[in-house]
Amino acid sequence: MKQAYERPALVKHQPGLMNKLSGVQAMRPMERIDGVPVKELTARFGSPLFVFSERTLVSRARELREAFALRLPRTQLAWSYKTNYLDAVCKVFHREGSWAEVVSEMELDKALRHVPGSQVIFNGPYKPEGALEKAFRAGVRVHLDHFDELARAEAVARRLGLRPQVAIRVNMALPGTPPWSRFGFNLENGQAMDAVRRLRAGGVLELRGLHSHIGTFVQEVDAYRQEARQLAGLANRIAAEQGVAVDWIDLGGGFASRNTLHGQYLPGSQASPSFAQYAEAVADGLSALQLPGGREPTILLETGRALVDEAGHLLTTVHASKRLPDGRRALIVDAGVNVLFTAFWYRHELAPAQELTGTPEPTVVFGPLCMAIDVVRDQLLFPPMAAGDQLVVKGVGAYNVTQWMQFITERPAVVMISRDGEASLIRRRETVETLLGQEELPAWLR
C-alpha cells in the first residue's frame, strides 16, 4: 500500500547566536553534584528531586561574612527563614554563626528550636498578640511595622510586665529602586520620626534599633549606599533629639543571586554585584553616622537569596519529546512550576545530566501540569533529548521549598550533600497518605 503523506517539519538549526558579548557556549552536561552522580541520586531518592550542596551554603555564608567584616567588623548575619526554612538548611547557617530573621509565628517557632530568642529578629506586617507575647517572653528583637502594631506591642508588654527591645521599620524612596512603601514607617513624610516620638512617649518599649528592607534582587549597589546613609541620618537625629543611640541598624536583605531574571540581557553571573561591592557601598553610606562617643551600632544583614540560590538544584526527568506547530522542540519533564515557583522570575540555567549528541535547536521545556502556564523554560537552544534522559535545573535554592504548592502531584523529596560527599534525605517525598492524613471525612459521607 502507498504510505500516507507526512508533512515534514522544517527547523532552522542555530548552533550559535551572536551578541555583543560572544556566541552561545557549548552545552556541558552536569553528571555530578559535589561528586555524587545525578543518576545515583534519582535512583535512590526518585525524580523530581531537590538537591542542596552544604559545601556551597558554607562557602557563600563565609564569603558574605568576610566581605563585610573587612569594612564593618560589627556585622551580624541573620538567616532569612522565608527564603528556605528547611531545618537542615537553617542549621548550616546557624552553625556558621548566623542569627534568624523571621516574618511569622510559624517561622518564629522554628527559629526558637535552633537559636536563643536574643538571636532572632521578628519582621513582617502581621504579628498578632499571641506571637508578640511569645517573642517578648523569649527576648526576641521585634521590628515594629505600623502604629497599630506599636500600640498592640505596648499592651502585651504591660500585661507581661516586660520592657522589650524593639526597632522601628522604615521605608524610603531611593533612586532607581521601586519603593517598598507597604512596609514600615515612611522616612520622607516624617512618619518614621513620629513613630520614634510615639514609642518614647509610651514609656513601655525600649527603642534599640532601626530597620529597612528596600527590595528584592537589587542589583544597584548605590541603592544600599543611599539606604545606609538615610538610616545613619535618622539615627543621628534620634540621638540628638531623644538622647538615644541605637544599638543596631538592620539593612534587610535583597542582594541579588547569580540567576538571570526574565527580560535581563546579561547573565546573572555577570550582572549581579559581588558581596564586596555591596559591602563597600554600605560602609560608605554608614560613614555618615555621628553617634555620641563615637558609638558603632551592630550592622544586621538578612541575606537569603544570594546565599542559598546557587546551592540548590532540581533534578528532573524527560517524559516526552514532541514537535510544536511553530517548529520548536518541546520537552515534557516531571517537575513543573508547582515546585519550581521561581521559573516565573528566572531564566533558569538547564544542563543535561548525561552526554548528548545532535545539533542544538530552539526548545521549550514544559512541566507535567495540565495548565498552559506550566513552563520551566520558554526558550533555549538545546540538543535533542529522549524520554528517560535527565536534566539539572540550577540555582533553585531560594523560595521554591517555601512557596511550592501541592497541586496535581505530590511534592518531591529534598536531599543535602555534605561536605564529605554524603547524600542524605532532609525532607521526605509526599505521598497520597501524606495528603489524606490532613483530611477529615464528615460522618454523613462515610
VOLUM-99503 format. One record per residue (C-alpha): residue number from 0; x, y, z. Coordinates in steps of 0.001 Angstrom, whole numbers, plus 524288, in hexadecimal, padded with zeros to 5 digits. Example, Ala and Ser with C-alpha at 12.3 -4.5 7.8 and 13.67 -1.06 7.14 Angstrom:
2
{site 0,{8300C,7EE6C,81E78}}
{site 1,{83566,7FBDC,81BE4}}
END
This chain:
446
{site 0,{80000,80000,80000}}
{site 1,{80421,80DD1,7FD82}}
{site 2,{8089E,81445,80A07}}
{site 3,{8012E,8202E,80EF5}}
{site 4,{80798,82D40,80C84}}
{site 5,{80E0F,832D0,8189B}}
{site 6,{8108B,8415E,818A9}}
{site 7,{81EC9,84441,81C12}}
{site 8,{8226C,84D8A,82706}}
{site 9,{82C94,85768,8228F}}
{site 10,{8350B,85C1E,82DC2}}
{site 11,{83F5C,866A5,82CB7}}
{site 12,{84B13,86174,83436}}
{site 13,{85290,86BC9,83BCE}}
{site 14,{85F99,8669E,840AE}}
{site 15,{86304,873FF,84625}}
{site 16,{85C14,880F3,847D4}}
{site 17,{86510,88CA4,84732}}
{site 18,{863B0,89872,85017}}
{site 19,{86CBB,8A361,85429}}
{site 20,{872E4,89A9C,85E5F}}
{site 21,{87535,88D7B,857E1}}
{site 22,{86EE0,881CB,8516B}}
{site 23,{866E4,877DC,858D2}}
{site 24,{86FA9,86F38,86109}}
{site 25,{87079,860B0,85E7B}}
{site 26,{866E6,8586D,86624}}
{site 27,{86DD6,851EA,8717D}}
{site 28,{86757,846BA,878A4}}
{site 29,{8667E,846CA,8876F}}
{site 30,{867DF,83891,88AF3}}
{site 31,{86BB7,83A9E,8993D}}
{site 32,{86864,843C7,8A46A}}
{site 33,{8737B,8451D,8AE33}}
{site 34,{878DB,83855,8A92C}}
{site 35,{86C34,8308E,8AA4F}}
{site 36,{866A5,82B7E,89D53}}
{site 37,{85976,83139,899AE}}
{site 38,{854CD,823F5,894FE}}
{site 39,{8582D,81E22,8A23D}}
{site 40,{8508F,828C0,8A953}}
{site 41,{84426,826EC,8A15E}}
{site 42,{84535,8181B,8A220}}
{site 43,{845F6,818EE,8B0E2}}
{site 44,{83C8F,82421,8B3E8}}
{site 45,{833EB,82505,8A7D3}}
{site 46,{83115,82F59,89D94}}
{site 47,{82EAB,83A99,89E4D}}
{site 48,{8380D,83D85,8A960}}
{site 49,{83D72,849AD,8B00E}}
{site 50,{84BD5,848CA,8B388}}
{site 51,{85321,85263,8BC4E}}
{site 52,{861CB,853CB,8BD73}}
{site 53,{866AD,85605,8CB50}}
{site 54,{873D0,859CB,8C598}}
{site 55,{86DC2,864FD,8BDD1}}
{site 56,{86572,869AA,8C94F}}
{site 57,{87170,86A9C,8D1FA}}
{site 58,{879B5,870E9,8C76A}}
{site 59,{86FBA,87B94,8C494}}
{site 60,{86D59,87E7F,8D2FE}}
{site 61,{87BD7,8800A,8D592}}
{site 62,{87DC9,8884B,8C96F}}
{site 63,{8732F,891CF,8CDCE}}
{site 64,{877E6,89262,8DBD1}}
{site 65,{88605,894D9,8D7E7}}
{site 66,{88267,89F4C,8CDE1}}
{site 67,{87B46,8A748,8D82F}}
{site 68,{884D0,8A472,8E340}}
{site 69,{88FB3,8AB02,8DB7B}}
{site 70,{88825,8B7D0,8DB8D}}
{site 71,{87E49,8B69E,8E6A7}}
{site 72,{88373,8AD7A,8F13D}}
{site 73,{876FA,8AEC2,8F95C}}
{site 74,{86EB3,8A7B8,8EF28}}
{site 75,{86582,89C9A,8F2AA}}
{site 76,{85EAD,893E6,8E8A9}}
{site 77,{850B1,88F78,8EB38}}
{site 78,{84BD2,88472,8E2A2}}
{site 79,{83F02,887D7,8DBAF}}
{site 80,{835E2,87CA2,8DF1E}}
{site 81,{82BBE,87FDC,8D4C4}}
{site 82,{83600,87D5E,8CA4F}}
{site 83,{837AC,86F38,8CE76}}
{site 84,{83392,86A46,8DBE3}}
{site 85,{8371E,85BF8,8DA93}}
{site 86,{83D8C,85855,8E76F}}
{site 87,{849E3,8530E,8E124}}
{site 88,{84C16,85F8C,8D94D}}
{site 89,{849A3,8682D,8E531}}
{site 90,{852AF,85FC0,8ED5B}}
{site 91,{85DEE,861B1,8E3D7}}
{site 92,{85CBD,8707A,8E4A2}}
{site 93,{85B17,870A3,8F368}}
{site 94,{86719,86816,8F4BD}}
{site 95,{86E47,87281,8ECD0}}
{site 96,{86A30,87CC5,8F6C5}}
{site 97,{85DE1,88262,8F0A3}}
{site 98,{85253,886E2,8F8B7}}
{site 99,{8444F,884DB,8F3E2}}
{site 100,{83B53,88E9F,8ED3A}}
{site 101,{82CFB,88AB2,8ED2C}}
{site 102,{8204E,890BC,8E83C}}
{site 103,{815D1,88829,8EE57}}
{site 104,{8129A,880D8,8FACD}}
{site 105,{814EC,873EC,8F3E1}}
{site 106,{82299,87827,8F00C}}
{site 107,{824BA,87D58,8FDC2}}
{site 108,{82166,86FFA,90369}}
{site 109,{82B13,86989,8FA22}}
{site 110,{835D9,8734C,8FD14}}
{site 111,{83495,8720E,90BE4}}
{site 112,{837A0,86395,90A68}}
{site 113,{8450B,86738,9050C}}
{site 114,{84998,873F8,90B58}}
{site 115,{84699,87BD9,917AF}}
{site 116,{83C7A,886AE,916B8}}
{site 117,{84701,89134,917AD}}
{site 118,{84BD4,88C65,90A5D}}
{site 119,{83E9B,88D49,9039C}}
{site 120,{8397D,89907,8FBFF}}
{site 121,{82AB7,8998A,8FA43}}
{site 122,{8267C,8A14F,8EE42}}
{site 123,{81A23,8A20D,8E625}}
{site 124,{80D58,8A9B9,8E664}}
{site 125,{80581,89F44,8ED94}}
{site 126,{808D2,89C2A,8FBB2}}
{site 127,{7FCAD,89868,9038D}}
{site 128,{7FCB3,899A3,91250}}
{site 129,{7FFFF,88B65,91478}}
{site 130,{80C04,88C7B,90BD6}}
{site 131,{8106D,89900,91281}}
{site 132,{80ED5,892CE,91FD5}}
{site 133,{816FC,88721,91BB1}}
{site 134,{8215D,8900A,915EC}}
{site 135,{8222B,89915,921C4}}
{site 136,{82326,88DBA,92B54}}
{site 137,{82E70,8881B,9236F}}
{site 138,{835BB,89505,9222F}}
{site 139,{833F0,895D2,91367}}
{site 140,{83740,8A29F,90C7C}}
{site 141,{82A37,8A744,90709}}
{site 142,{82A19,8B104,8FBCC}}
{site 143,{81DA1,8B91A,8FC21}}
{site 144,{816BE,8BB2A,8EF2D}}
{site 145,{80B5B,8C487,8F1E3}}
{site 146,{804B1,8CC73,8FCAA}}
{site 147,{7FA72,8C202,8FF6E}}
{site 148,{80563,8B851,901BB}}
{site 149,{80C62,8C1F6,90A86}}
{site 150,{80036,8C358,91300}}
{site 151,{7FE08,8B49D,912F2}}
{site 152,{80C1A,8B244,91710}}
{site 153,{80A97,8BBF3,9224E}}
{site 154,{7FE49,8B518,9270C}}
{site 155,{80504,8A7D7,926EC}}
{site 156,{81119,8AD25,92DB5}}
{site 157,{808DE,8B359,93888}}
{site 158,{8016C,8A6BF,93AB6}}
{site 159,{80E2A,89F21,93BC9}}
{site 160,{8150D,8A959,94402}}
{site 161,{82066,8A9D9,93A54}}
{site 162,{827F0,8B493,93377}}
{site 163,{82B49,8AE56,92650}}
{site 164,{835F1,8B2F0,91D14}}
{site 165,{8301E,8B719,91014}}
{site 166,{833B4,8BDF7,9037C}}
{site 167,{82C54,8C6D3,8FA34}}
{site 168,{82AF4,8C218,8EC34}}
{site 169,{82CDE,8CCE4,8E22C}}
{site 170,{8297E,8CE17,8D3CA}}
{site 171,{82F89,8D839,8CACE}}
{site 172,{8305C,8DCB2,8BCAE}}
{site 173,{83D25,8D92C,8B608}}
{site 174,{84160,8DC9E,8A819}}
{site 175,{84059,8D127,89EC4}}
{site 176,{8394D,8C838,8A85D}}
{site 177,{82A6E,8C67A,8A925}}
{site 178,{82610,8CB19,8B6AB}}
{site 179,{8217B,8C09B,8C025}}
{site 180,{81815,8C9FF,8C6A3}}
{site 181,{80F23,8BF4A,8CBB5}}
{site 182,{81860,8BBC5,8D6C9}}
{site 183,{81C2C,8C459,8E232}}
{site 184,{81B7F,8D2E6,8E4E7}}
{site 185,{81EBF,8DC7E,8DA13}}
{site 186,{82B11,8E475,8DBAA}}
{site 187,{82879,8EFB6,8D24A}}
{site 188,{81B56,8F417,8D7D5}}
{site 189,{82016,8F3B7,8E5ED}}
{site 190,{81835,8E7B3,8E9E0}}
{site 191,{8244E,8E02C,8EE2B}}
{site 192,{8285A,8EAFB,8F793}}
{site 193,{81A51,8EC07,8FC72}}
{site 194,{81ABA,8DD82,8FF80}}
{site 195,{8273B,8DF75,9073E}}
{site 196,{82116,8EA69,90F30}}
{site 197,{814B2,8E285,9116E}}
{site 198,{81C6A,8D6A8,915EB}}
{site 199,{824B9,8DEB2,91F2B}}
{site 200,{818DD,8E5B9,924C5}}
{site 201,{8125A,8D8B3,927BE}}
{site 202,{81D4B,8D50A,93114}}
{site 203,{81A89,8C679,92F8C}}
{site 204,{82352,8C217,9246C}}
{site 205,{831E0,8C47E,92360}}
{site 206,{83669,8C9E7,9164E}}
{site 207,{84310,8C2FE,912E6}}
{site 208,{8439B,8C226,9041A}}
{site 209,{83FD3,8C681,8F678}}
{site 210,{83C48,8BDC1,8EB11}}
{site 211,{839C6,8BF46,8DC90}}
{site 212,{83815,8B592,8D175}}
{site 213,{83894,8BC6B,8C463}}
{site 214,{834BE,8B15C,8BB3C}}
{site 215,{83875,8A455,8B578}}
{site 216,{842A8,8A08A,8AB4A}}
{site 217,{84867,8AE48,8ABDE}}
{site 218,{85395,8AF05,8A229}}
{site 219,{85652,8BD81,8A412}}
{site 220,{86067,8BE66,8AEFD}}
{site 221,{85E9F,8CD17,8B03F}}
{site 222,{850EE,8CA7D,8B59E}}
{site 223,{8575C,8C47D,8C1A6}}
{site 224,{86092,8D002,8C2E9}}
{site 225,{854DB,8D92D,8C319}}
{site 226,{84D27,8D05E,8CC57}}
{site 227,{8587A,8CFC9,8D5EF}}
{site 228,{85A6E,8DE82,8D519}}
{site 229,{84C01,8E12B,8D7A7}}
{site 230,{84B9A,8D802,8E358}}
{site 231,{85819,8DE14,8E89C}}
{site 232,{851DB,8EB7D,8E794}}
{site 233,{845C0,8E6CB,8EEB8}}
{site 234,{84E1D,8E0AD,8F961}}
{site 235,{8557D,8ED8F,8FAF1}}
{site 236,{848B7,8F503,8FC30}}
{site 237,{8434C,8EB8F,90650}}
{site 238,{84FB3,8ECE5,90E49}}
{site 239,{84F2E,8FBC3,90DB0}}
{site 240,{840A4,8FD31,9107F}}
{site 241,{83DB0,8F18B,91941}}
{site 242,{84AE9,8EEBC,91F59}}
{site 243,{84A60,8E0A5,91A82}}
{site 244,{855B7,8DA65,91344}}
{site 245,{8509B,8CE6E,90C1D}}
{site 246,{85781,8C17C,90E7A}}
{site 247,{854B0,8BB97,90121}}
{site 248,{851AD,8BFB9,8F340}}
{site 249,{84B73,8B524,8EAF1}}
{site 250,{84D52,8B6F3,8DC49}}
{site 251,{84442,8ABBF,8D897}}
{site 252,{84732,8A2C3,8CD3D}}
{site 253,{844EB,8A391,8BEA8}}
{site 254,{8529E,8A0A3,8B982}}
{site 255,{85184,89A9F,8ABFE}}
{site 256,{8555C,88C95,8A970}}
{site 257,{85C7B,88809,89D3B}}
{site 258,{84FE6,88416,89663}}
{site 259,{84AC1,88B35,88A65}}
{site 260,{83DCA,8925A,88AF8}}
{site 261,{83419,891EE,87FB4}}
{site 262,{836A8,89DA4,87712}}
{site 263,{844B1,89EF6,87BB7}}
{site 264,{84EB5,89FAB,870CF}}
{site 265,{85B1F,89C0C,87802}}
{site 266,{85BE2,88EF6,87F00}}
{site 267,{85A0C,8905F,88D9A}}
{site 268,{867FC,88C14,8904C}}
{site 269,{86C91,8982F,888F3}}
{site 270,{8621A,8A1EF,88D05}}
{site 271,{860FA,89F1A,89B9B}}
{site 272,{86A7A,8A65F,8A482}}
{site 273,{873F7,89F41,8AD57}}
{site 274,{87293,89F35,8BC22}}
{site 275,{87E98,8A7FD,8BCAA}}
{site 276,{877C5,8B242,8B44F}}
{site 277,{86BC6,8B222,8BD17}}
{site 278,{87465,8B32F,8C923}}
{site 279,{87BFE,8BEAE,8C3A8}}
{site 280,{86F6C,8C612,8C0BA}}
{site 281,{8699E,8C37C,8CE37}}
{site 282,{87615,8C788,8D525}}
{site 283,{87694,8D421,8CD62}}
{site 284,{8688E,8D772,8D0F3}}
{site 285,{86A63,8D46C,8DF58}}
{site 286,{87616,8DD7F,8E00C}}
{site 287,{86BE7,8E829,8E270}}
{site 288,{86942,8E2B2,8F021}}
{site 289,{86C6D,8EC55,8FB02}}
{site 290,{867B7,8E5EE,90780}}
{site 291,{86BEA,8EAF8,914F7}}
{site 292,{87936,8E624,91931}}
{site 293,{87BD8,8E0B2,90BA8}}
{site 294,{87333,8D4FF,90E87}}
{site 295,{8721C,8CB1C,9039E}}
{site 296,{86562,8C35C,902D5}}
{site 297,{86516,8B537,8FE84}}
{site 298,{861B0,8B404,8F01B}}
{site 299,{857D6,8A942,8ED69}}
{site 300,{85607,8A2E0,8E005}}
{site 301,{84A69,89A20,8DCB2}}
{site 302,{85033,8946D,8D045}}
{site 303,{848F8,888B0,8CADA}}
{site 304,{84848,886DD,8BC1A}}
{site 305,{85686,88A21,8B958}}
{site 306,{85B1A,87FF4,8C32B}}
{site 307,{85297,87460,8BF7C}}
{site 308,{84E8D,8759F,8B13C}}
{site 309,{85A49,86F58,8AAE1}}
{site 310,{85B1F,864D1,8B56C}}
{site 311,{84E5B,85EC8,8B09D}}
{site 312,{84BF7,8563A,8A4A3}}
{site 313,{83FAF,84FCB,89F72}}
{site 314,{8416A,842BC,898BB}}
{site 315,{836C0,83F66,88F0D}}
{site 316,{8345F,834C1,884EB}}
{site 317,{82F9D,83646,876E9}}
{site 318,{82289,82F99,87501}}
{site 319,{820B6,832C9,866A7}}
{site 320,{8263A,83A73,85B35}}
{site 321,{81D0D,8402F,85111}}
{site 322,{81CB3,84A13,8461A}}
{site 323,{81473,85673,84785}}
{site 324,{80D40,85C8B,83BDD}}
{site 325,{816FD,867D6,83B8C}}
{site 326,{82230,85E31,83985}}
{site 327,{827E3,85EAD,84730}}
{site 328,{82B83,85262,84E63}}
{site 329,{823B1,850A2,85AFC}}
{site 330,{8280A,8488B,86693}}
{site 331,{81E75,8440B,870FC}}
{site 332,{82526,841C9,87E04}}
{site 333,{82041,83CDC,88B26}}
{site 334,{82286,8499F,892A7}}
{site 335,{819A6,8554C,89074}}
{site 336,{81783,86300,89578}}
{site 337,{8101F,85DBF,8A13C}}
{site 338,{81D62,859FB,8A6EC}}
{site 339,{8259C,8639B,89F09}}
{site 340,{81EC3,87059,8A221}}
{site 341,{82AC9,8784E,89E6C}}
{site 342,{8291C,8745D,89020}}
{site 343,{81FCF,88000,88F96}}
{site 344,{82B24,88909,8935A}}
{site 345,{83775,882C8,88E04}}
{site 346,{83CBA,87D53,8815E}}
{site 347,{84250,871D4,888B5}}
{site 348,{84E79,86B96,88315}}
{site 349,{84BDE,85D92,87ECF}}
{site 350,{8560B,8531F,87C91}}
{site 351,{85494,84515,877EE}}
{site 352,{8589F,83ADA,881E4}}
{site 353,{85EE2,8326F,8774F}}
{site 354,{866D1,8344E,86AF2}}
{site 355,{85E39,8380D,85F64}}
{site 356,{8609B,83833,850D9}}
{site 357,{8598E,83F6F,84630}}
{site 358,{857F1,84D6D,841C7}}
{site 359,{85237,856EA,84BBF}}
{site 360,{8453C,85C95,8478C}}
{site 361,{83AE6,865BF,84D4B}}
{site 362,{8347F,85E7C,8587C}}
{site 363,{829F3,86108,86290}}
{site 364,{82943,8594F,86F41}}
{site 365,{81BC9,8567E,874F0}}
{site 366,{8186B,85098,88218}}
{site 367,{80E8B,845A6,88467}}
{site 368,{80308,84E29,8888E}}
{site 369,{7F6AE,84F2B,8807A}}
{site 370,{7F816,85DFC,87FBC}}
{site 371,{7FD4B,866F8,87522}}
{site 372,{80578,86EB3,87EE4}}
{site 373,{80DA2,862C3,8826C}}
{site 374,{819E5,86724,87B32}}
{site 375,{8273A,8646C,8810A}}
{site 376,{82E8C,86B49,875F5}}
{site 377,{827B0,8719E,86A85}}
{site 378,{8336F,87324,861B3}}
{site 379,{840FC,86D30,86133}}
{site 380,{849F9,86646,857C5}}
{site 381,{84B10,85816,85BB0}}
{site 382,{84F8D,84B68,8556A}}
{site 383,{8457A,840BA,852F9}}
{site 384,{84120,8392D,85EFA}}
{site 385,{83985,82C87,8603D}}
{site 386,{8300A,8274D,86A45}}
{site 387,{837AD,822D7,87628}}
{site 388,{84293,82CE1,874A8}}
{site 389,{8449C,835B5,88052}}
{site 390,{84659,84450,88238}}
{site 391,{84C36,84C89,88D12}}
{site 392,{845AA,85999,88FCF}}
{site 393,{84FBD,86248,8966B}}
{site 394,{84E35,86D28,8A05F}}
{site 395,{8416A,868E9,8A6B5}}
{site 396,{84505,869F1,8B528}}
{site 397,{83D26,87614,8B89A}}
{site 398,{82E65,87622,8BAFA}}
{site 399,{82ADF,869C2,8B387}}
{site 400,{829BB,86119,8BF89}}
{site 401,{82232,86B88,8C706}}
{site 402,{81919,86FEF,8BC16}}
{site 403,{81711,862EB,8B544}}
{site 404,{8092E,85DDE,8B3CA}}
{site 405,{8033D,85074,8B50E}}
{site 406,{7FBEE,85120,8A825}}
{site 407,{7F860,8450F,8A014}}
{site 408,{804E4,83E38,8A44C}}
{site 409,{80B2C,83BA1,8B171}}
{site 410,{816CF,84409,8B51D}}
{site 411,{8241E,83DAC,8B30C}}
{site 412,{82E8F,839AF,8BCAD}}
{site 413,{839D4,84297,8C062}}
{site 414,{847A1,83DED,8C31D}}
{site 415,{8542C,84484,8C767}}
{site 416,{861E7,84096,8C384}}
{site 417,{86B80,8427B,8CEAB}}
{site 418,{87903,8482E,8CD14}}
{site 419,{87DE1,83A22,8CDD0}}
{site 420,{87584,83616,8C23C}}
{site 421,{86AE0,82F05,8C9CE}}
{site 422,{85D04,83091,8C46A}}
{site 423,{85291,83072,8CEED}}
{site 424,{843E0,83295,8CEE0}}
{site 425,{83FA8,83F63,8D55E}}
{site 426,{83140,83F28,8D166}}
{site 427,{8297F,8331F,8CDAB}}
{site 428,{82201,831F3,8C0E2}}
{site 429,{81376,83405,8C2C6}}
{site 430,{809CE,82919,8C023}}
{site 431,{7FB09,8283B,8BF11}}
{site 432,{7FB40,823F5,8CD52}}
{site 433,{8021C,830CF,8D0B9}}
{site 434,{7F69A,83836,8CAFC}}
{site 435,{7EC00,82F87,8D0A7}}
{site 436,{7F236,830B0,8DE06}}
{site 437,{7EE01,83EF9,8DE6A}}
{site 438,{7DFFF,83C89,8D9F1}}
{site 439,{7D390,8394E,8E169}}
{site 440,{7C7B3,83293,8DB8B}}
{site 441,{7BAB2,8370E,8E16D}}
{site 442,{7B29B,82C68,8E7BA}}
{site 443,{7A78B,82DD5,8DDD0}}
{site 444,{7B0E0,82A97,8D29E}}
{site 445,{7B6D8,81E68,8D89C}}
END
